[in-house]
Amino acid sequence: MFGALTLIQPILAEKENATGDISSDPIPVYPVKLPAALDFAGEKVPLQNFDIKESLDREMIVNVYYQSQTLLSIKRANRYFPVIEPILKANGIPDDFKYLAVIESALTHPTSPAGAKGIWQFIEGTAKEYKLEVNKEVDERYNVERSTRAACDFLKESYEIYHNWTLAAASFNIGRKRLSQELDRQKVNSYYDLTLNEETGRYLFRVLSIKSIMQNPTQYGYHISKDDLYPSVSFTEVIVDTPVTHFADFARKFSINYKVLKLFNPWLRENYLSNKEKKSYIILIPKDCRREYNYYIDNISAPADSSSNE
């Protein structure tokens, strides 16, 4: 549950002037127009306050001009939001919380310096507290559906404490104990009135900036067609309640390779599954990802004698 901050370095472009000399001129950079009004989960953002407006401005500039990361997040969202959105809805969590996953991980499965992992960036202790299995062979922090349900459980508990979705979102980053301490120490009841560490102080504004960009990409210079988006994938669910000796062999039974199996089941951390407790696991077998096997793999034979005469 930790999101890494990214800074943008100035970029210079080389241009050829009228005499044929090469000169370095800055690429034109323009301010980002902020939304006239903004909310998170239906809760109004007090943009009339200069400090709030400037905090949002900072994150809008960072994310609008961090084109590679933002563009990739938009592309990935087409694949992962259809998985995340119905889980949020079923658990009574506002749809805006899907943008937390973007901020936490850019919809990938990174590992933070603190050891947080997966799309929702759970540390091991919190993951286990919310009933995610974490061990050498299975790490459900990498399971998008199960980790999203765990995030929902955390957020529901936070909302019961704070009765405010913005504070619930902040607690996902800083933790409820520390957030409550700061609210008491500073004698306020709003995230926007708190002075916090750099990470959490920027957290909601990063979420709000990504929400603004992803809801109106063209307005911020991102011209993306439907064909540019990463397609959603349909699956066959295979229940496994026995040990698996080798997942490469397992994958071949479904006409896919180990790489494809791992791509859609990253929570499988080894190429085998001991499953001594005979637990039931759902393994996703993607449709339309069938692969033709390499001839050498299917027809393993001794190499030809390199000493033979030509």
SULTA-V216171 format. One record per run of one state. SS is the DSSP state (helix for helix, strand for strand, loop for the rest). FROM is the first residue (numbers start at 1). TO is the last residue. If there is no record, write none. Layout:
BEGIN
ss=[SS:SS]
from=[FROM:FROM]
to=[TO:TO]
END
This chain:
BEGIN
ss=[loop:strand:loop:strand:loop:strand:loop:strand:loop:helix:loop:helix:loop:helix:loop:strand:loop:strand:loop:strand:loop:helix:loop:strand:loop:strand:helix:loop:helix:loop:helix:loop:helix:loop:helix:loop:helix:loop:helix:loop:helix:loop:strand:loop:strand:loop:helix:loop:helix:loop:strand:loop:strand:loop:strand:loop:helix:loop]
from=[1:12:17:22:27:39:41:43:45:50:66:67:91:95:106:111:112:117:118:122:123:124:130:134:135:138:140:143:144:163:165:175:176:187:191:194:198:216:218:221:226:229:235:241:244:245:247:253:258:265:268:269:273:274:281:287:295:299]
to=[11:16:21:26:38:40:42:44:49:65:66:90:94:105:110:111:116:117:121:122:123:129:133:134:137:139:142:143:162:164:174:175:186:190:193:197:215:217:220:225:228:234:240:243:244:246:252:257:264:267:268:272:273:280:286:294:298:310]
END
